[in-house]
Amino acid sequence: MILVIDVSNTNSTLGVFDGDKLVANWRLSTLSSRTSDETGMLLRMLFVHSGMDISEIDAVVVSSVVPNVMYSLLSGIRKYLQKEPMVVRAGMKTGINLRMENPKEMGTDR
């Protein structure tokens, strides 16, 4: 299973995919004051509440337009999920053709 996280200015949206099927999703407030421990425990509690085993997560992918939450988010994932998250960044080869003058100006959440 893959945990995907989209961090936007107001909310962060999380989804768990088992193959092509979305099996769980949540929406959280994006808070720059949230610590890595709070982030990690919150993630673990979401899985427990949903009756899912967090150890079944094979990978984590993060997209963010809010740089000041990234340290705590990534640290919380590393500490509590024992996964190295893949961060979607401008210029990353995804196989998606962006038809615009300067694709690097587009936010990674798009």
Gaussian input, Z-matrix of N, CA and C with variables (Angstrom, degrees):
# hf/3-21g

backbone

0 1
 N
 C     1     B1
 C     2     B2     1     A1
 N     3     B3     2     A2     1     D1
 C     4     B4     3     A3     2     D2
 C     5     B5     4     A4     3     D3
 N     6     B6     5     A5     4     D4
 C     7     B7     6     A6     5     D5
 C     8     B8     7     A7     6     D6
 N     9     B9     8     A8     7     D7
 C    10    B10     9     A9     8     D8
 C    11    B11    10    A10     9     D9
 N    12    B12    11    A11    10    D10
 C    13    B13    12    A12    11    D11
 C    14    B14    13    A13    12    D12
 N    15    B15    14    A14    13    D13
 C    16    B16    15    A15    14    D14
 C    17    B17    16    A16    15    D15
 N    18    B18    17    A17    16    D16
 C    19    B19    18    A18    17    D17
 C    20    B20    19    A19    18    D18
 N    21    B21    20    A20    19    D19
 C    22    B22    21    A21    20    D20
 C    23    B23    22    A22    21    D21
 N    24    B24    23    A23    22    D22
 C    25    B25    24    A24    23    D23
 C    26    B26    25    A25    24    D24
 N    27    B27    26    A26    25    D25
 C    28    B28    27    A27    26    D26
 C    29    B29    28    A28    27    D27
 N    30    B30    29    A29    28    D28
 C    31    B31    30    A30    29    D29
 C    32    B32    31    A31    30    D30
 N    33    B33    32    A32    31    D31
 C    34    B34    33    A33    32    D32
 C    35    B35    34    A34    33    D33
 N    36    B36    35    A35    34    D34
 C    37    B37    36    A36    35    D35
 C    38    B38    37    A37    36    D36
 N    39    B39    38    A38    37    D37
 C    40    B40    39    A39    38    D38
 C    41    B41    40    A40    39    D39
 N    42    B42    41    A41    40    D40
 C    43    B43    42    A42    41    D41
 C    44    B44    43    A43    42    D42
 N    45    B45    44    A44    43    D43
 C    46    B46    45    A45    44    D44
 C    47    B47    46    A46    45    D45
 N    48    B48    47    A47    46    D46
 C    49    B49    48    A48    47    D47
 C    50    B50    49    A49    48    D48
 N    51    B51    50    A50    49    D49
 C    52    B52    51    A51    50    D50
 C    53    B53    52    A52    51    D51
 N    54    B54    53    A53    52    D52
 C    55    B55    54    A54    53    D53
 C    56    B56    55    A55    54    D54
 N    57    B57    56    A56    55    D55
 C    58    B58    57    A57    56    D56
 C    59    B59    58    A58    57    D57
 N    60    B60    59    A59    58    D58
 C    61    B61    60    A60    59    D59
 C    62    B62    61    A61    60    D60
 N    63    B63    62    A62    61    D61
 C    64    B64    63    A63    62    D62
 C    65    B65    64    A64    63    D63
 N    66    B66    65    A65    64    D64
 C    67    B67    66    A66    65    D65
 C    68    B68    67    A67    66    D66
 N    69    B69    68    A68    67    D67
 C    70    B70    69    A69    68    D68
 C    71    B71    70    A70    69    D69
 N    72    B72    71    A71    70    D70
 C    73    B73    72    A72    71    D71
 C    74    B74    73    A73    72    D72
 N    75    B75    74    A74    73    D73
 C    76    B76    75    A75    74    D74
 C    77    B77    76    A76    75    D75
 N    78    B78    77    A77    76    D76
 C    79    B79    78    A78    77    D77
 C    80    B80    79    A79    78    D78
 N    81    B81    80    A80    79    D79
 C    82    B82    81    A81    80    D80
 C    83    B83    82    A82    81    D81
 N    84    B84    83    A83    82    D82
 C    85    B85    84    A84    83    D83
 C    86    B86    85    A85    84    D84
 N    87    B87    86    A86    85    D85
 C    88    B88    87    A87    86    D86
 C    89    B89    88    A88    87    D87
 N    90    B90    89    A89    88    D88
 C    91    B91    90    A90    89    D89
 C    92    B92    91    A91    90    D90
 N    93    B93    92    A92    91    D91
 C    94    B94    93    A93    92    D92
 C    95    B95    94    A94    93    D93
 N    96    B96    95    A95    94    D94
 C    97    B97    96    A96    95    D95
 C    98    B98    97    A97    96    D96
 N    99    B99    98    A98    97    D97
 C   100   B100    99    A99    98    D98
 C   101   B101   100   A100    99    D99
 N   102   B102   101   A101   100   D100
 C   103   B103   102   A102   101   D101
 C   104   B104   103   A103   102   D102
 N   105   B105   104   A104   103   D103
 C   106   B106   105   A105   104   D104
 C   107   B107   106   A106   105   D105
 N   108   B108   107   A107   106   D106
 C   109   B109   108   A108   107   D107
 C   110   B110   109   A109   108   D108
 N   111   B111   110   A110   109   D109
 C   112   B112   111   A111   110   D110
 C   113   B113   112   A112   111   D111
 N   114   B114   113   A113   112   D112
 C   115   B115   114   A114   113   D113
 C   116   B116   115   A115   114   D114
 N   117   B117   116   A116   115   D115
 C   118   B118   117   A117   116   D116
 C   119   B119   118   A118   117   D117
 N   120   B120   119   A119   118   D118
 C   121   B121   120   A120   119   D119
 C   122   B122   121   A121   120   D120
 N   123   B123   122   A122   121   D121
 C   124   B124   123   A123   122   D122
 C   125   B125   124   A124   123   D123
 N   126   B126   125   A125   124   D124
 C   127   B127   126   A126   125   D125
 C   128   B128   127   A127   126   D126
 N   129   B129   128   A128   127   D127
 C   130   B130   129   A129   128   D128
 C   131   B131   130   A130   129   D129
 N   132   B132   131   A131   130   D130
 C   133   B133   132   A132   131   D131
 C   134   B134   133   A133   132   D132
 N   135   B135   134   A134   133   D133
 C   136   B136   135   A135   134   D134
 C   137   B137   136   A136   135   D135
 N   138   B138   137   A137   136   D136
 C   139   B139   138   A138   137   D137
 C   140   B140   139   A139   138   D138
 N   141   B141   140   A140   139   D139
 C   142   B142   141   A141   140   D140
 C   143   B143   142   A142   141   D141
 N   144   B144   143   A143   142   D142
 C   145   B145   144   A144   143   D143
 C   146   B146   145   A145   144   D144
 N   147   B147   146   A146   145   D145
 C   148   B148   147   A147   146   D146
 C   149   B149   148   A148   147   D147
 N   150   B150   149   A149   148   D148
 C   151   B151   150   A150   149   D149
 C   152   B152   151   A151   150   D150
 N   153   B153   152   A152   151   D151
 C   154   B154   153   A153   152   D152
 C   155   B155   154   A154   153   D153
 N   156   B156   155   A155   154   D154
 C   157   B157   156   A156   155   D155
 C   158   B158   157   A157   156   D156
 N   159   B159   158   A158   157   D157
 C   160   B160   159   A159   158   D158
 C   161   B161   160   A160   159   D159
 N   162   B162   161   A161   160   D160
 C   163   B163   162   A162   161   D161
 C   164   B164   163   A163   162   D162
 N   165   B165   164   A164   163   D163
 C   166   B166   165   A165   164   D164
 C   167   B167   166   A166   165   D165
 N   168   B168   167   A167   166   D166
 C   169   B169   168   A168   167   D167
 C   170   B170   169   A169   168   D168
 N   171   B171   170   A170   169   D169
 C   172   B172   171   A171   170   D170
 C   173   B173   172   A172   171   D171
 N   174   B174   173   A173   172   D172
 C   175   B175   174   A174   173   D173
 C   176   B176   175   A175   174   D174
 N   177   B177   176   A176   175   D175
 C   178   B178   177   A177   176   D176
 C   179   B179   178   A178   177   D177
 N   180   B180   179   A179   178   D178
 C   181   B181   180   A180   179   D179
 C   182   B182   181   A181   180   D180
 N   183   B183   182   A182   181   D181
 C   184   B184   183   A183   182   D182
 C   185   B185   184   A184   183   D183
 N   186   B186   185   A185   184   D184
 C   187   B187   186   A186   185   D185
 C   188   B188   187   A187   186   D186
 N   189   B189   188   A188   187   D187
 C   190   B190   189   A189   188   D188
 C   191   B191   190   A190   189   D189
 N   192   B192   191   A191   190   D190
 C   193   B193   192   A192   191   D191
 C   194   B194   193   A193   192   D192
 N   195   B195   194   A194   193   D193
 C   196   B196   195   A195   194   D194
 C   197   B197   196   A196   195   D195
 N   198   B198   197   A197   196   D196
 C   199   B199   198   A198   197   D197
 C   200   B200   199   A199   198   D198
 N   201   B201   200   A200   199   D199
 C   202   B202   201   A201   200   D200
 C   203   B203   202   A202   201   D201
 N   204   B204   203   A203   202   D202
 C   205   B205   204   A204   203   D203
 C   206   B206   205   A205   204   D204
 N   207   B207   206   A206   205   D205
 C   208   B208   207   A207   206   D206
 C   209   B209   208   A208   207   D207
 N   210   B210   209   A209   208   D208
 C   211   B211   210   A210   209   D209
 C   212   B212   211   A211   210   D210
 N   213   B213   212   A212   211   D211
 C   214   B214   213   A213   212   D212
 C   215   B215   214   A214   213   D213
 N   216   B216   215   A215   214   D214
 C   217   B217   216   A216   215   D215
 C   218   B218   217   A217   216   D216
 N   219   B219   218   A218   217   D217
 C   220   B220   219   A219   218   D218
 C   221   B221   220   A220   219   D219
 N   222   B222   221   A221   220   D220
 C   223   B223   222   A222   221   D221
 C   224   B224   223   A223   222   D222
 N   225   B225   224   A224   223   D223
 C   226   B226   225   A225   224   D224
 C   227   B227   226   A226   225   D225
 N   228   B228   227   A227   226   D226
 C   229   B229   228   A228   227   D227
 C   230   B230   229   A229   228   D228
 N   231   B231   230   A230   229   D229
 C   232   B232   231   A231   230   D230
 C   233   B233   232   A232   231   D231
 N   234   B234   233   A233   232   D232
 C   235   B235   234   A234   233   D233
 C   236   B236   235   A235   234   D234
 N   237   B237   236   A236   235   D235
 C   238   B238   237   A237   236   D236
 C   239   B239   238   A238   237   D237
 N   240   B240   239   A239   238   D238
 C   241   B241   240   A240   239   D239
 C   242   B242   241   A241   240   D240
 N   243   B243   242   A242   241   D241
 C   244   B244   243   A243   242   D242
 C   245   B245   244   A244   243   D243
 N   246   B246   245   A245   244   D244
 C   247   B247   246   A246   245   D245
 C   248   B248   247   A247   246   D246
 N   249   B249   248   A248   247   D247
 C   250   B250   249   A249   248   D248
 C   251   B251   250   A250   249   D249
 N   252   B252   251   A251   250   D250
 C   253   B253   252   A252   251   D251
 C   254   B254   253   A253   252   D252
 N   255   B255   254   A254   253   D253
 C   256   B256   255   A255   254   D254
 C   257   B257   256   A256   255   D255
 N   258   B258   257   A257   256   D256
 C   259   B259   258   A258   257   D257
 C   260   B260   259   A259   258   D258
 N   261   B261   260   A260   259   D259
 C   262   B262   261   A261   260   D260
 C   263   B263   262   A262   261   D261
 N   264   B264   263   A263   262   D262
 C   265   B265   264   A264   263   D263
 C   266   B266   265   A265   264   D264
 N   267   B267   266   A266   265   D265
 C   268   B268   267   A267   266   D266
 C   269   B269   268   A268   267   D267
 N   270   B270   269   A269   268   D268
 C   271   B271   270   A270   269   D269
 C   272   B272   271   A271   270   D270
 N   273   B273   272   A272   271   D271
 C   274   B274   273   A273   272   D272
 C   275   B275   274   A274   273   D273
 N   276   B276   275   A275   274   D274
 C   277   B277   276   A276   275   D275
 C   278   B278   277   A277   276   D276
 N   279   B279   278   A278   277   D277
 C   280   B280   279   A279   278   D278
 C   281   B281   280   A280   279   D279
 N   282   B282   281   A281   280   D280
 C   283   B283   282   A282   281   D281
 C   284   B284   283   A283   282   D282
 N   285   B285   284   A284   283   D283
 C   286   B286   285   A285   284   D284
 C   287   B287   286   A286   285   D285
 N   288   B288   287   A287   286   D286
 C   289   B289   288   A288   287   D287
 C   290   B290   289   A289   288   D288
 N   291   B291   290   A290   289   D289
 C   292   B292   291   A291   290   D290
 C   293   B293   292   A292   291   D291
 N   294   B294   293   A293   292   D292
 C   295   B295   294   A294   293   D293
 C   296   B296   295   A295   294   D294
 N   297   B297   296   A296   295   D295
 C   298   B298   297   A297   296   D296
 C   299   B299   298   A298   297   D297
 N   300   B300   299   A299   298   D298
 C   301   B301   300   A300   299   D299
 C   302   B302   301   A301   300   D300
 N   303   B303   302   A302   301   D301
 C   304   B304   303   A303   302   D302
 C   305   B305   304   A304   303   D303
 N   306   B306   305   A305   304   D304
 C   307   B307   306   A306   305   D305
 C   308   B308   307   A307   306   D306
 N   309   B309   308   A308   307   D307
 C   310   B310   309   A309   308   D308
 C   311   B311   310   A310   309   D309
 N   312   B312   311   A311   310   D310
 C   313   B313   312   A312   311   D311
 C   314   B314   313   A313   312   D312
 N   315   B315   314   A314   313   D313
 C   316   B316   315   A315   314   D314
 C   317   B317   316   A316   315   D315
 N   318   B318   317   A317   316   D316
 C   319   B319   318   A318   317   D317
 C   320   B320   319   A319   318   D318
 N   321   B321   320   A320   319   D319
 C   322   B322   321   A321   320   D320
 C   323   B323   322   A322   321   D321
 N   324   B324   323   A323   322   D322
 C   325   B325   324   A324   323   D323
 C   326   B326   325   A325   324   D324
 N   327   B327   326   A326   325   D325
 C   328   B328   327   A327   326   D326
 C   329   B329   328   A328   327   D327

   B1=1.4464
   B2=1.5250
   B3=1.3208
   B4=1.4599
   B5=1.5272
   B6=1.3241
   B7=1.4577
   B8=1.5176
   B9=1.3285
   B10=1.4661
   B11=1.5287
   B12=1.3231
   B13=1.4579
   B14=1.5253
   B15=1.3295
   B16=1.4565
   B17=1.5158
   B18=1.3354
   B19=1.4626
   B20=1.5252
   B21=1.3198
   B22=1.4571
   B23=1.5269
   B24=1.3189
   B25=1.4635
   B26=1.5212
   B27=1.3243
   B28=1.4584
   B29=1.5212
   B30=1.3319
   B31=1.4622
   B32=1.5175
   B33=1.3107
   B34=1.4600
   B35=1.5182
   B36=1.3256
   B37=1.4519
   B38=1.5172
   B39=1.3314
   B40=1.4563
   B41=1.5125
   B42=1.3130
   B43=1.4487
   B44=1.5161
   B45=1.3224
   B46=1.4523
   B47=1.5188
   B48=1.3239
   B49=1.4531
   B50=1.5168
   B51=1.3157
   B52=1.4574
   B53=1.5257
   B54=1.3223
   B55=1.4619
   B56=1.5188
   B57=1.3279
   B58=1.4668
   B59=1.5197
   B60=1.3217
   B61=1.4638
   B62=1.5301
   B63=1.3386
   B64=1.4631
   B65=1.5270
   B66=1.3383
   B67=1.4636
   B68=1.5221
   B69=1.3296
   B70=1.4732
   B71=1.5205
   B72=1.3103
   B73=1.4621
   B74=1.5216
   B75=1.3347
   B76=1.4533
   B77=1.5228
   B78=1.3205
   B79=1.4641
   B80=1.5340
   B81=1.3264
   B82=1.4664
   B83=1.5183
   B84=1.3101
   B85=1.4613
   B86=1.5229
   B87=1.3140
   B88=1.4599
   B89=1.5191
   B90=1.3205
   B91=1.4687
   B92=1.5167
   B93=1.3064
   B94=1.4602
   B95=1.5289
   B96=1.3253
   B97=1.4665
   B98=1.5334
   B99=1.3272
   B100=1.4608
   B101=1.5329
   B102=1.3252
   B103=1.4650
   B104=1.5211
   B105=1.3215
   B106=1.4606
   B107=1.5253
   B108=1.3264
   B109=1.4636
   B110=1.5273
   B111=1.3253
   B112=1.4608
   B113=1.5311
   B114=1.3212
   B115=1.4649
   B116=1.5187
   B117=1.3139
   B118=1.4606
   B119=1.5179
   B120=1.3253
   B121=1.4645
   B122=1.5265
   B123=1.3208
   B124=1.4577
   B125=1.5266
   B126=1.3145
   B127=1.4709
   B128=1.5235
   B129=1.3188
   B130=1.4738
   B131=1.5379
   B132=1.3333
   B133=1.4688
   B134=1.5241
   B135=1.3223
   B136=1.4674
   B137=1.5245
   B138=1.3176
   B139=1.4616
   B140=1.5183
   B141=1.3315
   B142=1.4630
   B143=1.5246
   B144=1.3107
   B145=1.4624
   B146=1.5270
   B147=1.3220
   B148=1.4636
   B149=1.5232
   B150=1.3322
   B151=1.4600
   B152=1.5156
   B153=1.3159
   B154=1.4588
   B155=1.5237
   B156=1.3311
   B157=1.4589
   B158=1.5278
   B159=1.3147
   B160=1.4637
   B161=1.5238
   B162=1.3161
   B163=1.4687
   B164=1.5284
   B165=1.3198
   B166=1.4609
   B167=1.5307
   B168=1.3272
   B169=1.4632
   B170=1.5244
   B171=1.3364
   B172=1.4642
   B173=1.5217
   B174=1.3395
   B175=1.4575
   B176=1.5205
   B177=1.3329
   B178=1.4650
   B179=1.5267
   B180=1.3366
   B181=1.4616
   B182=1.5251
   B183=1.3336
   B184=1.4630
   B185=1.5241
   B186=1.3233
   B187=1.4580
   B188=1.5230
   B189=1.3348
   B190=1.4593
   B191=1.5183
   B192=1.3217
   B193=1.4592
   B194=1.5283
   B195=1.3390
   B196=1.4686
   B197=1.5369
   B198=1.3297
   B199=1.4674
   B200=1.5251
   B201=1.3411
   B202=1.4671
   B203=1.5271
   B204=1.3135
   B205=1.4737
   B206=1.5258
   B207=1.3192
   B208=1.4623
   B209=1.5246
   B210=1.3114
   B211=1.4606
   B212=1.5249
   B213=1.3266
   B214=1.4658
   B215=1.5280
   B216=1.3279
   B217=1.4578
   B218=1.5302
   B219=1.3163
   B220=1.4628
   B221=1.5253
   B222=1.3179
   B223=1.4721
   B224=1.5250
   B225=1.3300
   B226=1.4621
   B227=1.5168
   B228=1.3226
   B229=1.4705
   B230=1.5220
   B231=1.3168
   B232=1.4728
   B233=1.5225
   B234=1.3187
   B235=1.4637
   B236=1.5261
   B237=1.3334
   B238=1.4612
   B239=1.5268
   B240=1.3310
   B241=1.4589
   B242=1.5239
   B243=1.3251
   B244=1.4590
   B245=1.5313
   B246=1.3269
   B247=1.4652
   B248=1.5156
   B249=1.3186
   B250=1.4599
   B251=1.5181
   B252=1.3365
   B253=1.4554
   B254=1.5287
   B255=1.3241
   B256=1.4600
   B257=1.5227
   B258=1.3224
   B259=1.4585
   B260=1.5264
   B261=1.3306
   B262=1.4597
   B263=1.5230
   B264=1.3326
   B265=1.4631
   B266=1.5315
   B267=1.3299
   B268=1.4656
   B269=1.5223
   B270=1.3143
   B271=1.4490
   B272=1.5089
   B273=1.3319
   B274=1.4589
   B275=1.5310
   B276=1.3146
   B277=1.4647
   B278=1.5287
   B279=1.3417
   B280=1.4706
   B281=1.5165
   B282=1.3275
   B283=1.4540
   B284=1.5206
   B285=1.3319
   B286=1.4632
   B287=1.5194
   B288=1.3384
   B289=1.4554
   B290=1.5285
   B291=1.3365
   B292=1.4642
   B293=1.5151
   B294=1.3095
   B295=1.4580
   B296=1.5225
   B297=1.3068
   B298=1.4527
   B299=1.5217
   B300=1.3220
   B301=1.4615
   B302=1.5302
   B303=1.3236
   B304=1.4558
   B305=1.5232
   B306=1.3470
   B307=1.4685
   B308=1.5299
   B309=1.3377
   B310=1.4677
   B311=1.5297
   B312=1.3385
   B313=1.4651
   B314=1.5096
   B315=1.3312
   B316=1.4551
   B317=1.5283
   B318=1.3106
   B319=1.4622
   B320=1.5235
   B321=1.3219
   B322=1.4614
   B323=1.5272
   B324=1.3255
   B325=1.4711
   B326=1.5269
   B327=1.3019
   B328=1.4607
   B329=1.5008
   A1=109.05
   A2=114.81
   A3=121.28
   A4=109.29
   A5=115.71
   A6=122.18
   A7=107.36
   A8=116.72
   A9=121.34
   A10=108.23
   A11=115.65
   A12=121.48
   A13=108.56
   A14=115.98
   A15=122.71
   A16=107.53
   A17=116.31
   A18=121.84
   A19=108.72
   A20=115.88
   A21=121.90
   A22=108.36
   A23=116.63
   A24=120.32
   A25=114.17
   A26=118.42
   A27=121.63
   A28=112.47
   A29=116.57
   A30=121.80
   A31=111.13
   A32=114.40
   A33=122.18
   A34=106.30
   A35=115.65
   A36=121.17
   A37=108.28
   A38=115.41
   A39=121.50
   A40=109.15
   A41=116.46
   A42=121.00
   A43=109.70
   A44=115.70
   A45=121.56
   A46=107.38
   A47=115.22
   A48=121.58
   A49=110.45
   A50=114.62
   A51=122.09
   A52=104.76
   A53=116.24
   A54=120.15
   A55=108.32
   A56=116.85
   A57=121.70
   A58=112.87
   A59=117.44
   A60=121.24
   A61=111.35
   A62=115.44
   A63=121.08
   A64=107.33
   A65=117.01
   A66=120.68
   A67=113.27
   A68=117.27
   A69=120.68
   A70=108.36
   A71=115.93
   A72=119.88
   A73=110.01
   A74=114.00
   A75=121.50
   A76=109.26
   A77=116.34
   A78=122.58
   A79=107.01
   A80=114.88
   A81=121.85
   A82=109.95
   A83=116.36
   A84=120.24
   A85=108.83
   A86=116.98
   A87=121.23
   A88=107.22
   A89=115.53
   A90=121.06
   A91=110.04
   A92=117.17
   A93=120.23
   A94=111.49
   A95=117.28
   A96=120.80
   A97=112.89
   A98=118.29
   A99=121.74
   A100=109.13
   A101=117.35
   A102=121.44
   A103=111.03
   A104=115.78
   A105=120.14
   A106=111.05
   A107=117.65
   A108=120.35
   A109=110.97
   A110=117.10
   A111=120.27
   A112=110.62
   A113=115.68
   A114=120.58
   A115=110.90
   A116=116.61
   A117=120.82
   A118=112.58
   A119=116.89
   A120=120.25
   A121=111.22
   A122=117.03
   A123=120.95
   A124=110.42
   A125=116.90
   A126=120.28
   A127=111.12
   A128=116.33
   A129=119.98
   A130=110.72
   A131=117.43
   A132=120.76
   A133=111.86
   A134=117.52
   A135=120.35
   A136=110.32
   A137=116.49
   A138=119.95
   A139=111.54
   A140=117.02
   A141=120.90
   A142=110.28
   A143=116.56
   A144=121.40
   A145=111.78
   A146=116.75
   A147=121.48
   A148=112.58
   A149=116.97
   A150=120.51
   A151=113.19
   A152=116.02
   A153=120.60
   A154=110.06
   A155=115.46
   A156=121.70
   A157=108.78
   A158=116.98
   A159=121.49
   A160=111.84
   A161=117.19
   A162=120.02
   A163=111.82
   A164=117.62
   A165=121.11
   A166=112.31
   A167=117.28
   A168=120.72
   A169=108.21
   A170=115.08
   A171=121.31
   A172=112.15
   A173=116.51
   A174=119.97
   A175=109.58
   A176=114.84
   A177=122.01
   A178=107.79
   A179=115.80
   A180=121.80
   A181=107.92
   A182=116.29
   A183=121.55
   A184=109.93
   A185=115.20
   A186=123.11
   A187=106.34
   A188=116.53
   A189=118.79
   A190=112.13
   A191=115.31
   A192=122.06
   A193=110.04
   A194=116.69
   A195=122.21
   A196=108.15
   A197=116.90
   A198=120.43
   A199=115.01
   A200=117.81
   A201=119.07
   A202=114.24
   A203=120.09
   A204=120.89
   A205=111.68
   A206=116.90
   A207=119.88
   A208=114.19
   A209=118.75
   A210=119.50
   A211=111.08
   A212=117.33
   A213=120.77
   A214=111.47
   A215=116.96
   A216=120.15
   A217=111.05
   A218=116.42
   A219=119.82
   A220=111.98
   A221=116.63
   A222=120.23
   A223=111.10
   A224=117.07
   A225=120.67
   A226=112.20
   A227=116.60
   A228=120.66
   A229=109.86
   A230=116.55
   A231=120.12
   A232=111.87
   A233=116.69
   A234=121.27
   A235=113.07
   A236=118.18
   A237=121.21
   A238=114.32
   A239=117.90
   A240=120.15
   A241=111.68
   A242=116.37
   A243=122.67
   A244=111.69
   A245=115.67
   A246=122.67
   A247=109.05
   A248=116.08
   A249=121.09
   A250=107.01
   A251=117.66
   A252=120.02
   A253=112.66
   A254=115.54
   A255=121.55
   A256=106.33
   A257=116.60
   A258=120.79
   A259=108.45
   A260=116.00
   A261=121.91
   A262=107.39
   A263=115.35
   A264=120.76
   A265=109.90
   A266=115.48
   A267=120.76
   A268=109.17
   A269=116.44
   A270=121.25
   A271=114.29
   A272=117.37
   A273=121.44
   A274=109.34
   A275=116.93
   A276=121.63
   A277=108.91
   A278=115.56
   A279=120.88
   A280=112.43
   A281=116.77
   A282=120.09
   A283=112.83
   A284=116.67
   A285=121.59
   A286=108.11
   A287=116.62
   A288=122.10
   A289=109.39
   A290=116.45
   A291=121.64
   A292=108.50
   A293=116.81
   A294=121.39
   A295=110.16
   A296=114.50
   A297=121.22
   A298=107.92
   A299=115.99
   A300=120.45
   A301=112.63
   A302=117.32
   A303=120.87
   A304=109.18
   A305=118.09
   A306=121.09
   A307=114.69
   A308=117.13
   A309=119.74
   A310=112.39
   A311=117.44
   A312=121.21
   A313=112.23
   A314=117.48
   A315=121.16
   A316=110.00
   A317=116.69
   A318=120.42
   A319=111.10
   A320=117.06
   A321=120.98
   A322=112.36
   A323=116.98
   A324=119.60
   A325=111.87
   A326=118.41
   A327=122.11
   A328=109.85
   D1=152.67
   D2=-179.98
   D3=-122.11
   D4=131.86
   D5=173.31
   D6=-96.93
   D7=123.67
   D8=177.45
   D9=-115.14
   D10=138.93
   D11=-177.19
   D12=-131.38
   D13=125.29
   D14=176.69
   D15=-113.69
   D16=110.28
   D17=-178.17
   D18=-96.50
   D19=113.29
   D20=175.98
   D21=-111.63
   D22=175.82
   D23=-174.20
   D24=-61.49
   D25=-38.44
   D26=-176.77
   D27=-100.02
   D28=-45.19
   D29=-176.71
   D30=-128.11
   D31=155.29
   D32=170.53
   D33=-115.09
   D34=131.45
   D35=-179.63
   D36=-109.95
   D37=131.54
   D38=-179.38
   D39=-119.95
   D40=143.44
   D41=177.33
   D42=-143.18
   D43=148.17
   D44=175.54
   D45=-116.63
   D46=124.66
   D47=179.46
   D48=-111.02
   D49=133.23
   D50=170.89
   D51=-111.61
   D52=97.35
   D53=-169.88
   D54=67.72
   D55=-127.56
   D56=179.14
   D57=-90.02
   D58=-2.82
   D59=-173.91
   D60=-96.20
   D61=127.17
   D62=173.91
   D63=-78.73
   D64=115.74
   D65=-175.74
   D66=-103.57
   D67=-15.20
   D68=176.93
   D69=-160.43
   D70=148.97
   D71=173.52
   D72=-152.94
   D73=150.50
   D74=-178.37
   D75=-144.30
   D76=157.72
   D77=175.45
   D78=-129.17
   D79=128.50
   D80=-179.05
   D81=-125.29
   D82=154.93
   D83=172.20
   D84=-67.54
   D85=139.23
   D86=174.65
   D87=-85.21
   D88=113.78
   D89=-177.15
   D90=-124.03
   D91=118.85
   D92=179.12
   D93=-72.41
   D94=-16.38
   D95=-179.44
   D96=-85.89
   D97=-7.35
   D98=-178.96
   D99=-70.41
   D100=129.20
   D101=179.88
   D102=-81.39
   D103=168.54
   D104=178.78
   D105=-64.23
   D106=-35.80
   D107=177.89
   D108=-67.60
   D109=-42.40
   D110=176.83
   D111=-62.03
   D112=-42.89
   D113=179.46
   D114=-61.71
   D115=-49.45
   D116=-178.87
   D117=-61.69
   D118=-44.59
   D119=179.87
   D120=-67.16
   D121=-37.68
   D122=177.33
   D123=-61.77
   D124=-45.07
   D125=176.93
   D126=-58.95
   D127=-46.32
   D128=-179.11
   D129=-62.82
   D130=-40.73
   D131=180.00
   D132=-66.09
   D133=-35.87
   D134=177.44
   D135=-61.63
   D136=-42.01
   D137=178.71
   D138=-66.33
   D139=-44.09
   D140=178.49
   D141=-60.13
   D142=-47.70
   D143=-179.24
   D144=-60.46
   D145=-33.09
   D146=-179.51
   D147=-87.23
   D148=0.02
   D149=179.60
   D150=70.79
   D151=27.63
   D152=-178.68
   D153=-110.37
   D154=152.06
   D155=179.16
   D156=-95.15
   D157=112.45
   D158=-176.69
   D159=-64.18
   D160=-22.04
   D161=179.23
   D162=-70.59
   D163=-11.67
   D164=177.84
   D165=-82.99
   D166=-3.04
   D167=177.26
   D168=-75.45
   D169=122.59
   D170=-179.64
   D171=-91.60
   D172=-29.34
   D173=-176.03
   D174=-154.82
   D175=157.03
   D176=177.31
   D177=-129.82
   D178=130.82
   D179=178.15
   D180=-120.95
   D181=130.62
   D182=-176.87
   D183=-123.44
   D184=133.79
   D185=172.10
   D186=-124.13
   D187=132.40
   D188=-176.37
   D189=-145.46
   D190=141.58
   D191=169.75
   D192=-111.58
   D193=13.60
   D194=-178.11
   D195=-124.79
   D196=86.68
   D197=-175.10
   D198=-57.10
   D199=-33.12
   D200=-174.37
   D201=-75.10
   D202=-2.47
   D203=174.17
   D204=-101.98
   D205=-8.88
   D206=-171.12
   D207=-66.28
   D208=-40.17
   D209=-178.55
   D210=-59.45
   D211=-51.45
   D212=-178.70
   D213=-65.62
   D214=-40.75
   D215=-179.62
   D216=-62.92
   D217=-51.42
   D218=-178.55
   D219=-65.27
   D220=-39.30
   D221=178.18
   D222=-65.03
   D223=-40.84
   D224=177.95
   D225=-63.89
   D226=-39.46
   D227=177.55
   D228=-64.46
   D229=-46.47
   D230=-179.90
   D231=-61.26
   D232=-43.98
   D233=-175.17
   D234=-74.27
   D235=-41.57
   D236=-171.76
   D237=-101.47
   D238=-18.15
   D239=177.22
   D240=-111.63
   D241=-9.29
   D242=-177.63
   D243=52.06
   D244=42.74
   D245=178.07
   D246=-127.68
   D247=146.22
   D248=172.96
   D249=-93.74
   D250=109.04
   D251=-175.90
   D252=-69.52
   D253=143.44
   D254=171.77
   D255=-88.93
   D256=126.67
   D257=-179.34
   D258=-105.54
   D259=123.48
   D260=177.55
   D261=-75.86
   D262=124.23
   D263=-177.17
   D264=-129.65
   D265=160.50
   D266=175.45
   D267=-58.48
   D268=137.81
   D269=179.01
   D270=86.60
   D271=-6.01
   D272=179.87
   D273=-68.91
   D274=135.65
   D275=179.38
   D276=-77.92
   D277=109.89
   D278=-178.84
   D279=-114.42
   D280=-12.73
   D281=-175.08
   D282=85.91
   D283=0.94
   D284=178.48
   D285=-96.64
   D286=124.88
   D287=-179.58
   D288=-86.11
   D289=114.27
   D290=179.70
   D291=-95.63
   D292=111.38
   D293=-177.26
   D294=-92.40
   D295=82.09
   D296=176.50
   D297=-152.23
   D298=162.83
   D299=-174.43
   D300=-59.28
   D301=-47.96
   D302=179.62
   D303=-132.49
   D304=90.37
   D305=-176.69
   D306=-58.32
   D307=-24.13
   D308=-179.75
   D309=-69.14
   D310=-14.01
   D311=177.72
   D312=-81.74
   D313=-13.65
   D314=-179.54
   D315=-79.80
   D316=138.99
   D317=177.38
   D318=-65.82
   D319=148.20
   D320=-178.51
   D321=-65.57
   D322=-17.75
   D323=179.12
   D324=-75.78
   D325=-11.56
   D326=-179.69
   D327=-91.29

